[in-house]
């Protein structure tokens, strides 16, 4: 049994961390600069980031390696340091986790390459596979407990990434980013993810980033009702809606809003809840308190989500009106179709 699975047996749900980039900007990262080289250049600042989330109550946190593939690092001439930067990211996180007196899971963050796989783009499947594999090797060498594919928008790229990280004997989690249409940029829906995640053998799956908490809760609702009870559904919402103020992006979510979001996310079926862009240590501390005090209730209605979290997009609203899903029947239909095609 892996550490993440064991922790989820001990607790009904666990708290993830908040934003990486947003918080590193407050520590001196400049717009346009990649955060991953900080794993070597500013180790103590990255350590402070992770320690802040652990001190705020996170049970699991992500390494500073979101854009640490050769494709993204090439933009800043760091493509020859993929393994070293990923290993350094994992080692810093490992040291923080091991220094605490409770179980804290280190998840190796792996984001999209920023390229499109053929025929939609010029990246080949083999190139994508090698890029994700190289990143995973560094993270595993550094000591992560899980591999965490996040902010994915293309199911083709997600499938390649999942295949690339096989063989390390670690749980693999994945979250996709859904927009105001209730789909990823490439048209993949939450219910599509629910079905495909099981076929891919993902330990956990769900949504992160995207728009605001209201829209993400709609996404989680759709995922949850398309899987069997007990699956590890993940919710990592942005901290409110971003606004441009005085030359910088500011996220509008308050500590009380993010605490309320925790209650709604858990009632919507999530077992791992955290924050994404704009989520600070203070937000996570409020989310910790909310999770510790949570009493499970019924899945929230669309009116309840809007009343407590704010307006959501029409695409997300439409998710609530589609209540005909049945994961058991979907799997039966797929098996039946496969059998017929083989005859």
Secondary structure, DSSP 4 states (H G I P E B T S, - for coil): --HHHHHHHHSSSEE----SHHHHHTTTPPTTS-STTHHHHSHHHHHHHHHHHHHHT-SEEE-S-TT-SHHHHGGGT-GGGHHHHHHHHHHHHHHHHHTSSS--EEEEEE---SS-BTTTSSB-HHHHHHHHHHHHHHHHHHT-SEEEEEEE--HHHHHHHHHHTTTS--EEEEEE---TTSB-TTS-BHHHHHHHHHHHT-SEEEEEESS-HHHHHHHHHHHHTTS-TT-EEEEEE-SS-EEEETTEEEE---HHHHHHHHHHHHHTT-SEEEE-TT--HHHHHHHHHHHHH----PPPPHHHHHHHH----HHHHHHHH-----HHHHHHHHHHHHHHHH-
